[in-house]
Amino acid sequence: MPKIKIKTHSASKKRFNLTASGLVKRSKAYKSHILTKKSTKRKRGLRKSTLVHDTQAATIKKLIPYK
């Protein structure tokens, strides 16, 4: 009997990636619009990616099982 496949959550596969060590990587928020009032230093910091907190990482890994 073949193993049952899990469906990948479509929104999550667009937003999250896994690192080589298995940590969940995400991009920072507040970088999409109303950028004129934000300083250049702040916008430059928002370009960088960051890791998801440990408390949410297990949940997100279930949503993207094949990444």
Contact map, one row per residue, 1 for C-alpha under 8 A:
1110000000000000000000000000000000000000000000000000000000000000000
1111000000000000000000000000000000000000000000000000000000000000000
1111100000000000000000000000000000000000000000000000000000000000000
0111110000000000000000000000000000000000000000000000000000000000000
0011111000000000000000000000000000000000000000000000000000000000000
0001111100000000000000000000000000000000000000000000000000000000100
0000111110000000000000000000000000000000000000000000000000000010000
0000011111011000000000000000000000000000000000000000000000000011110
0000001111111000000000000000000000000000000000000000000000000011000
0000000111111100000000000000000000000000000000000000000000000000000
0000000011111110000000000000000000000000000000000000000000000000000
0000000111111111000000000000000000000000000000000000000000010011000
0000000111111111100000000000000000000000000000000000000000000011001
0000000001111111000000000000000000000000000000000000000000000000000
0000000000111111100000000110000000000000000000000000000000000000000
0000000000011111110000011110000000000000000000000000000000000000000
0000000000001011111000011100000000000000000000000000000000000000001
0000000000000001111111111000000000000000000000000000000000000000001
0000000000000000111111111000000000000000000000000000000000000000000
0000000000000000011111100000000000000000000000000000000000000000000
0000000000000000011111100000000000000000000000000000000000000000000
0000000000000000011111110000000000000000000000000000000000000000000
0000000000000000011111111000000000000000000000000011000010000000000
0000000000000001111001111100000000000000000000000011000010011000000
0000000000000001111000111110000000000000000000001111000000000000000
0000000000000011100000011111000000000000000000001111000000000000000
0000000000000011000000001111100000000000000001111100000000000000000
0000000000000000000000000111111000000000000001111100000000000000000
0000000000000000000000000011111100000000000001000000000000000000000
0000000000000000000000000001111110000000000001000000000000000000000
0000000000000000000000000001111110100000001001100000000000000000000
0000000000000000000000000000111111100000000000000000000000000000000
0000000000000000000000000000011111100000000000000000000000000000000
0000000000000000000000000000000111111100000000000000000000000000000
0000000000000000000000000000001111111100001000000000000000000000000
0000000000000000000000000000000001111110000000000000000000000000000
0000000000000000000000000000000001111110000000000000000000000000000
0000000000000000000000000000000001111111011000000000000000000000000
0000000000000000000000000000000000011111111000000000000000000000000
0000000000000000000000000000000000000111111100000000000000000000000
0000000000000000000000000000000000000011111110000000000000000000000
0000000000000000000000000000000000000111111111000000000000000000000
0000000000000000000000000000001000100111111111100000000000000000000
0000000000000000000000000000000000000001111111110000000000000000000
0000000000000000000000000000000000000000111111110000000000000000000
0000000000000000000000000011111000000000011111111000000000000000000
0000000000000000000000000011001000000000001111111000000000000000000
0000000000000000000000000011000000000000000111111100000000000000000
0000000000000000000000001111000000000000000001111110000000000000000
0000000000000000000000001111000000000000000000011111000000000000000
0000000000000000000000111100000000000000000000001111100000000000000
0000000000000000000000111100000000000000000000000111110110000000000
0000000000000000000000000000000000000000000000000011111110000000000
0000000000000000000000000000000000000000000000000001111111000000000
0000000000000000000000000000000000000000000000000000111111000000000
0000000000000000000000000000000000000000000000000001111111110000000
0000000000000000000000110000000000000000000000000001111111111000000
0000000000000000000000000000000000000000000000000000011111111100000
0000000000000000000000000000000000000000000000000000000111111110000
0000000000010000000000010000000000000000000000000000000111111111000
0000000000000000000000010000000000000000000000000000000011111111100
0000000000000000000000000000000000000000000000000000000001111111100
0000001110011000000000000000000000000000000000000000000000111111100
0000000110011000000000000000000000000000000000000000000000011111111
0000010100000000000000000000000000000000000000000000000000001111111
0000000100000000000000000000000000000000000000000000000000000001111
0000000000001000110000000000000000000000000000000000000000000001111
